[in-house]
């Protein structure tokens, strides 16, 4: 009987941990184009992998076809996230589309961000915006 009680307690604890982990994983949208799937906020001073998609109009009418992957780190004092992401476009047979590298700093808890995007052509764009959790927003 004691073994059964311990098994029930272990199972209940495992289910609680799984539920808490699932609750933490939400999609994070940056600019309106980048969507990081099942994004988890790293602990202070820690890093985690991040992956998702980017919206493109290269194939009409547009959609989330391009792949995004990289690393996200939380600053040790918990006031910012640092993301380094590579966007790999779905070229649809074209040879002239190159990957882009995004360097993004997101302020916490406001989720405002600054970014700089580089291409292999050595040009860059920069800007700012408001990130948001968007798990319940449908992907076009």
FENZIQUI-V969153 format. One record per residue. RES is the residue in one small letter. BURIAL is + if it has 16 or more other ideal C-beta (glycine too) atoms within 10 Angstrom, else -. D_LAST is the distance of its C-alpha to the last C-alpha in Angstrom with 2 decimals. Layout:
BEGIN
<<RES & BURIAL & D_LAST> <RES & BURIAL & D_LAST>>
END
This chain:
BEGIN
<<x & - & 53.36> <x & - & 52.72> <x & - & 50.58> <x & - & 48.44> <x & - & 47.99> <x & - & 47.00> <x & - & 44.47> <x & - & 42.93> <x & - & 42.81> <x & - & 41.23> <x & - & 38.60> <x & - & 37.84> <x & - & 37.62> <x & - & 35.26> <x & - & 32.95> <x & - & 33.07> <x & - & 32.21> <x & - & 29.26> <x & - & 27.97> <x & - & 28.43> <x & - & 26.67> <x & - & 23.64> <x & - & 23.58> <x & - & 23.63> <x & - & 20.61> <x & + & 17.47> <x & + & 14.33> <x & + & 15.21> <x & + & 13.07> <x & + & 15.15> <x & + & 14.90> <x & - & 11.40> <x & - & 10.67> <x & + & 12.33> <x & + & 11.42> <x & + & 14.61> <x & + & 14.41> <x & - & 17.31> <x & + & 18.91> <x & - & 22.58> <x & + & 24.80> <x & + & 27.85> <x & - & 31.30> <x & - & 33.29> <x & - & 34.49> <x & - & 32.34> <x & - & 29.44> <x & - & 26.71> <x & - & 24.34> <x & + & 20.67> <x & - & 17.80> <x & + & 14.06> <x & + & 11.50> <x & + & 10.92> <x & + & 8.38> <x & + & 10.37> <x & - & 11.11> <x & - & 13.96> <x & - & 12.69> <x & - & 11.74> <x & - & 9.46> <x & - & 7.84> <x & - & 5.58> <x & + & 7.04> <x & + & 10.32> <x & + & 13.02> <x & - & 15.06> <x & + & 16.55> <x & - & 19.77> <x & + & 22.78> <x & - & 24.97> <x & + & 24.91> <x & + & 28.31> <x & + & 29.54> <x & - & 32.49> <x & - & 35.74> <x & - & 36.16> <x & - & 32.63> <x & - & 31.74> <x & - & 29.04> <x & + & 26.61> <x & - & 26.86> <x & + & 24.05> <x & - & 24.62> <x & + & 21.53> <x & - & 21.33> <x & + & 18.27> <x & - & 18.77> <x & + & 16.91> <x & + & 16.21> <x & - & 18.91> <x & - & 18.53> <x & - & 22.33> <x & - & 22.93> <x & - & 25.57> <x & - & 25.17> <x & + & 22.04> <x & - & 23.28> <x & - & 22.05> <x & + & 21.81> <x & - & 23.40> <x & + & 22.24> <x & + & 24.92> <x & + & 23.61> <x & - & 25.84> <x & + & 24.43> <x & - & 27.08> <x & - & 27.58> <x & - & 27.28> <x & - & 25.65> <x & + & 22.73> <x & - & 23.39> <x & + & 23.21> <x & - & 24.73> <x & + & 23.52> <x & - & 24.93> <x & + & 23.19> <x & - & 25.55> <x & - & 25.33> <x & - & 28.03> <x & - & 29.23> <x & - & 30.56> <x & - & 28.68> <x & - & 26.69> <x & - & 24.59> <x & - & 24.76> <x & - & 23.50> <x & - & 22.83> <x & + & 20.39> <x & - & 19.48> <x & + & 17.69> <x & - & 16.59> <x & - & 16.06> <x & + & 12.59> <x & - & 12.92> <x & - & 12.27> <x & - & 9.14> <x & - & 6.22> <x & - & 3.83> <x & - & 0.00>>
END
